């Protein structure tokens, strides 16, 4: 199990599944090869990289275009 102030944590279950949570709420469940690859990545990742990996797998990450979208004519 892993946790960080960024809010993501994961739990590796006995059956091989991985449950990723964000601020204590289940965000996604990984199974099979995806779960195995995730565990390998977590073993090699720094805490900051681990947070980034989990954010990307759950789709909960900033894409870097928020500032540009704010100024788009459609959003003004």
C-alpha positions in Angstrom: 0.0 0.0 0.0 1.2 3.5 -0.8 0.1 7.0 0.0 1.1 10.6 -0.4 -0.3 14.1 0.2 -1.1 14.2 -3.5 -4.0 11.9 -2.7 -3.4 8.7 -4.5 -2.8 5.3 -2.9 -3.0 1.7 -4.0 -3.6 -1.7 -2.6 -2.4 -4.9 -4.1 -4.9 -7.6 -3.4 -4.1 -11.3 -2.9 -5.9 -12.2 -6.2 -3.5 -9.9 -8.1 -5.9 -7.0 -8.6 -4.7 -3.5 -7.8 -7.2 -0.9 -6.4 -6.2 2.7 -6.9 -7.8 5.2 -4.6 -7.9 9.0 -4.6 -8.4 10.7 -1.3 -9.8 7.4 0.1 -12.3 6.8 -2.7 -11.8 4.0 -5.2 -10.8 5.5 -8.6 -10.1 2.4 -10.6 -9.2 -1.3 -10.3 -6.5 -2.9 -12.4 -6.5 -6.6 -13.3 -4.3 -9.1 -15.1 -1.3 -7.9 -17.1 -2.1 -4.3 -16.4 -2.0 -4.8 -12.7 1.3 -6.8 -12.9 2.9 -4.0 -15.0 1.6 -1.4 -12.6 3.3 -3.2 -9.6 6.5 -3.4 -11.5 6.4 0.3 -12.3 5.6 1.1 -8.6 8.6 -0.9 -7.4 10.9 1.3 -9.6 9.2 4.7 -9.2 9.9 7.5 -6.8 7.0 8.7 -4.7 6.4 11.7 -7.0 6.5 9.5 -10.1 4.2 7.0 -8.4 1.6 9.7 -7.9 1.9 10.7 -11.6 1.5 7.1 -12.8 -1.6 6.7 -10.7 -3.1 10.0 -11.8 -2.6 9.1 -15.5 -4.1 5.6 -15.0 -7.2 7.1 -13.4 -7.5 10.0 -15.8 -7.3 12.4 -12.9 -4.4 14.7 -13.9 -3.9 18.2 -15.4 -3.2 18.2 -19.1 -1.3 21.5 -19.1 -3.8 23.3 -21.3 -6.1 24.8 -18.6 -4.6 28.3 -18.9 -4.9 28.3 -22.7 -8.5 27.0 -22.6 -9.5 29.8 -20.2 -8.6 32.4 -22.9 -10.2 30.6 -25.8 -13.0 32.7 -27.4 -15.6 30.0 -26.7 -14.9 30.3 -23.0 -14.6 34.1 -22.7 
